[in-house]
Amino acid sequence: MQMHAAGVGLHNPKSERIEDHFTPHCCRHWFTTHLRRAGMDREFITVLRGDARKDSMSVYDHVDREELRNSYLAKMPRLGI
């Protein structure tokens, strides 16, 4: 992943600054933050990230896969890649 991130200018392995490094952890934060700022439902983000559900009520709440897909495609930037 870092090789691809470096190819589009998101990762500089020679830099000593943490801000210049693109790690899986940074990607997870970016992914979550971008989707929340774009208005995606927290429940959908939870599913996309693969998080375990925290409260018992979530067991009864189902995510429609087509609605999830449409919401994801509408909220993610194209990034020109």
C-alpha positions as CSV (number, residue, x, y, z in Angstrom):
1,M,0.0,0.0,0.0
2,Q,2.8,2.4,0.8
3,M,4.3,2.0,-2.6
4,H,1.1,3.0,-4.2
5,A,0.6,5.9,-1.8
6,A,4.1,7.1,-2.6
7,G,3.3,6.9,-6.3
8,V,0.5,9.5,-5.9
9,G,2.4,11.7,-3.5
10,L,0.8,10.6,-0.2
11,H,3.8,8.8,1.3
12,N,7.5,9.9,1.6
13,P,9.5,7.1,3.2
14,K,12.6,9.3,3.5
15,S,10.9,12.0,5.6
16,E,11.3,12.1,9.3
17,R,7.9,13.8,9.7
18,I,5.1,11.4,10.7
19,E,2.7,13.5,8.6
20,D,4.5,12.4,5.5
21,H,4.0,8.7,6.1
22,F,0.9,6.9,4.9
23,T,0.3,3.8,6.9
24,P,-2.7,1.4,7.1
25,H,-3.6,3.1,10.4
26,C,-3.5,6.6,8.7
27,C,-5.6,5.2,5.9
28,R,-8.2,3.9,8.3
29,H,-8.4,7.3,10.0
30,W,-8.7,9.1,6.6
31,F,-11.3,6.7,5.4
32,T,-13.5,7.1,8.5
33,T,-13.1,10.9,8.7
34,H,-13.8,11.5,5.0
35,L,-16.9,9.3,5.0
36,R,-18.3,11.0,8.2
37,R,-17.6,14.5,6.9
38,A,-19.4,13.5,3.6
39,G,-22.4,12.5,5.7
40,M,-22.3,8.7,5.5
41,D,-24.2,6.9,8.3
42,R,-22.1,5.7,11.2
43,E,-23.6,2.2,10.8
44,F,-22.5,2.0,7.2
45,I,-18.9,3.1,8.2
46,T,-18.9,0.5,10.9
47,V,-19.7,-2.2,8.4
48,L,-17.2,-1.0,5.9
49,R,-14.4,-0.9,8.5
50,G,-15.3,-4.4,9.8
51,D,-15.9,-3.2,13.3
52,A,-17.7,-5.4,15.9
53,R,-21.0,-4.0,17.0
54,K,-20.8,-2.5,20.4
55,D,-24.5,-2.4,21.6
56,S,-27.0,-5.2,21.6
57,M,-29.6,-3.1,19.7
58,S,-27.4,-3.3,16.6
59,V,-28.1,-7.0,16.3
60,Y,-31.7,-6.1,15.2
61,D,-30.7,-3.3,12.8
62,H,-29.8,-4.7,9.4
63,V,-27.8,-2.9,6.7
64,D,-29.2,-3.2,3.2
65,R,-26.2,-4.1,0.9
66,E,-27.5,-2.1,-2.1
67,E,-28.1,1.0,0.1
68,L,-24.6,0.6,1.6
69,R,-23.0,0.3,-1.8
70,N,-24.9,3.4,-3.2
71,S,-24.0,5.4,-0.1
72,Y,-20.3,4.4,-0.3
73,L,-20.0,5.2,-4.0
74,A,-21.8,8.6,-3.5
75,K,-19.4,9.6,-0.6
76,M,-15.9,8.4,-1.7
77,P,-13.8,10.8,-3.7
78,R,-12.5,9.5,-7.0
79,L,-8.9,10.7,-6.3
80,G,-8.1,10.5,-10.0
81,I,-6.4,7.1,-9.5
